[in-house]
Amino acid sequence: MHTIIGSGRLFLAVVLGAAVTAGPALADGPAPTRAQARYEVKFLKGMIDHHAMAVMTAMLCEDRAVHPELVALCGQIAATQAAEIELMQDWLADWYGVEYEPRMTKGMQRQAEKLAALSGAEFEIAFMTMMIRHHQAAVREGLRCVDRAYHEALVELCEDIIETQAAEIELMSGWLCDWYDICDD
């Protein structure tokens, strides 16, 4: 497991190898204003990194979770977000001529290492708690994206991120309550 956490290139190869192939991005050029272009590039890079963390921890979850429902959700998260990483990389290249590989901060690596040290119920609680917070951040960024992005395809992706991750937050919150009596009031 340390190899995947420690090596961004190996991680990316695993992620992209497991990814569902995304459809081709429309190569319609950069956003018309400098501010919109700057926003889109920053958003895409940040969301690629954010998704990479989710994929890495979801793959760990597939090996560590004990409830089959959570294992299935983790597989879905890994596949969906890996495909979205590839799509966003394509858009960066097509629209802005930017090649970008996911970057894991030291904080992300430490968080993944802490999860890797857990198992069973302890792992599930820590994973779902972390992923709920992680998804909440993506939903907030997705809402900003809907208001600020120029490319319609990017706006649509952000709407999908909001919808999908909000549903996953609700699902995991329910499981935390049902399985571990950790309930939102």
N, C-alpha and C positions, 0 to 999 in steps of 0.2 A: 504494500500500500504506500509506503514512503516514496517509492519511485514515482508513482503517479502524482503525489503531492509535491515532490521536489522537482520534477521535471516538466516544465510547461510544454515543451515540444512533444514529449511522450504523451502527456495528458491530451493535447490537441489531437494527436494521431488517434488515440483511443476514442475521443469524442467524435471526431469526424468519421472514423471508421464505423461507429455505431449510429451515426446520424441518418435520419430519413432524408433523402435527397430533396432539397428545396427546389421550387420552380425557378426559372430564370428571372433575374431582376431586369426591370426595364432600364435601359441605358439612356435616360432622357436628360442627362447632364446635371450640373449642380443647381442648387437653389439660386434664384435670381438676385437675392441680396446677400451681402457679406455676413450680416447678422444671422440670417436663416441658415446659410451654409455652415457657419461656425457652430451654430446650435446643433445642426444635424450631425456633423462630424463628432462633436463632443458627446452627444447622446448615443450615437451608434457605438463608439469606442467604449463608453461607460457601460452600456447594456451588454455588449459582448463580454466584458469582464464579469459583470454581474451574473449573466447566464452561465459563464464558465464555472463559477463557484457553485451555482445550483446544480449543474450537470455533475461536477465532481462529487458533491456530497450526496446527490441522488444515486449515483453509481455505488457509492459506499453503502447507502441505505438498502439497495437491492441485495447486498450480501449480509447486512447486519439486522435488518428488521425482522420481527417475528410474526407480525400479522400479515397474512397474504394480501389484504386490501392495501396496506401501506407499501408492500413490495411492488405491487402492480402500479400504484400511483408513482412511485419513484422511477420505475421504468418508463412511464409516460412522461414524467418531467424531464428525464435525461434525453429521451428521443426528441421531444418537442423543442426543447431549448437548444439542443445541439443543432437541429435543423435551422432554427432561428439564428444561431451564431453564423452559420454558413451563409444564410440569406443576407444578414447585415454586413458580413465581410464582402459579399458580392456588391452590395449597394455602395459601400465605401469605395471599392475599386472602380465601379462603373461611373458613379456620380462625381467622385472627387479624386480619383487616381491614387487612393490611399490603400496600401496593403497593411493589414493589422492583424496581429495574433493576440489572443487573450493574455492578459497579464494578471498574475495573482499577487496581491500585496502580502506582506509578511503577516498581517492580521488575518487575512483569508486563509493563509497556510496554517497558522496556529489554530484557527477555528476548526479546520478540517482535521488536523492532527488530534485535537481534543475529541472530536467525534469518533475518530478511528480507534481511540483507546476505550470506547464504550461498547457495550453489547446489551442485547435483550431489551427489557423495559427501559432501562436507563438510557440506552441509545435512542429508542423510539421517542421518548419524552424530549430529550435534548434536540434530536433532529427536527421533530415537528415544531417545537418552540422556535428554533433557529429559522426554519423554513417559513414559518408564518411571518416573522419579522422581515425576512429576506423578500418575501412576496409583497408585503405591505410597502416596502421601499420601491419595488418595481411598479406597483400600482400607482404610487405617487408620481414617479417619473413618467409613467405612461400617460397620466392625465395631463402633465405639462406638455408632453410630446404632441398630444392631440391638438392642443392650442397653438403650438409653436412650429411644428414641422411644416415644410413646404410640400414634399412629395406625398401624394395620395397613398401610395403603397406603404410608406412609413406610417402615416396616420392610421391606416387599416391595421398594420401590425401592432401598433400601440393599443388600439381598441381591443384587439385579440388578447394582448398581454393582460390588459385590465380585466377583461371578462374571465379568462382562463384562471388567472392567479387569484382573483377574488373568490371564484368557486372552490379552488384548492384550499384557500385559507379557511373557508367555511367548513369544508370536509375535514381538514386536519383539526380544527377547533372542536368539531363534534367528536372526533376520535379521542382527542385528549380528555374530553369530558366523559365519554362512554367507557373508555378503557382504563383511564387512570384517575378519574374523579378530579381532573384539573379543568375547571369550568369557568368561563367568563361570566361575570355577574350581570 
